[in-house]
Amino acid sequence: MLFIHYPKCTTCQKAKKWLDSHNISYTERNIKEENPTLDELSEWYKASGLPLKKFFNTSGMLYREMGLKDKLADMPEEEQLKLLASDGMLVKRPIIVKGDTVLTGFREKEWEGKLI
């Protein structure tokens, strides 16, 4: 299982504590140092069944600075995926990738249902 996170993110820290407290093993990846690639994002997006917007860190400074709230609706999916692949700070975190299961953000109930 892959755990993609930003170590300074408090939500990511909570998620990591939750994984550790449930003895769930994972491979860590710092999203700032190793941003997901276009291929990875495309694959995870398809596997997740989530709307692409769920992969964007909508509360992040970069998202707001770029005015993406108003731009994403008219932007083709391929362009959105390329944008996500361009900077890890645009990507919602943490991300869990376990086979066909892809989770974005940390919602304890959802993680319990999918990972335990």
N, C-alpha and C positions, 0 to 999 in steps of 0.2 A: 504494500500500500504506500502511496506517495502522499506526503503531507507538505503542501506548498504554502509557505507563510512568509511574513515579514516580522522578524524578531522584535521590533519596537512596537508592533501593533498589539494593543491590549486584548483585543478579541482573539488574535492568534495565540497569545499567551494563555488565555483561558482554555482555548481549544486544545493546546498542547498538554496542559494540566489534566484536562478531561481524558485525553487519550492515555496518558501515563497512569492515571488513577484507575482506568479500566484495563490496564495491561495489554493495550493494543499496540502491536509493533508497527513501525512505519519507517520510511526513509524520508528524511528531512531535506527540503530544498528551499533556500532563501530566494524569494521572488525578485528581490532587488539585484542580487548577484547573478541569478540564472533565470531570466524571464522565460515564460512559456513561449515556445515557437509557434508559428502560424499553423504548422501541421498538428502540433499537440492541441492547440486551442480548437481547431476545426474538429478533431477527433472527439475531444471532451464535450464540445458543444452538441455534437450529434448524439453521443452516448447519454448525455444528461437528460435530454428531453425538455430542458429549460429554455425559456426565451433568452435570446442572446444578451439582452439588457441585464440579466442576472449575473453576467460575467464582468460587468463594469463596476468599479468601485465608485458608486454614485456620490458617496460622501467625501471623496478624496479631493484635495486641493487642485490637483492637475485636471481632474474631470471638470471642476467648476471653472478653472482658469481658461480651459479650452472651449467652454460654453457647450459642452456635449449634450446637455439636457435638451436643447433645442435642435441640435444637429442630427442626433442618432435616428430619429424617426424617418428622415429622408435619405439616410445613408445605406447603401447596399450592404448586405451581410458580409460579403468578402472584404469590403473596405473596413467594416467594423472590426473584423477579425485581425486584419493587418494592423489596425490602430492598437488593438489590445496587445499584439505581439511586439509593438514598438517600445512599450514601457511598462514594466511590472507594476508601477504605481497606479496604472489605470485598471488593473485587474482586481476583482473582488477577491478577498482572501479571508480566511484560509481556503484552500481548495484541497479536497480529498479525492484521490483517484484510486479506485480499487476495482480492477476488472472493468465491468460495464457501469459501475456506480461512480458517479461524479457529483460531489457536493460542493457548493460555493457558500461561503459564509459559515458561521457557527451558530446552529440552532440545535440545542441539546436534544430535544425530543426527536428531531429528524435524524440526528446522528445515532441516537439509541436504536431507532427503528432500522437503520441501514447497516450499522457497524457491529452491533452486539448480537 
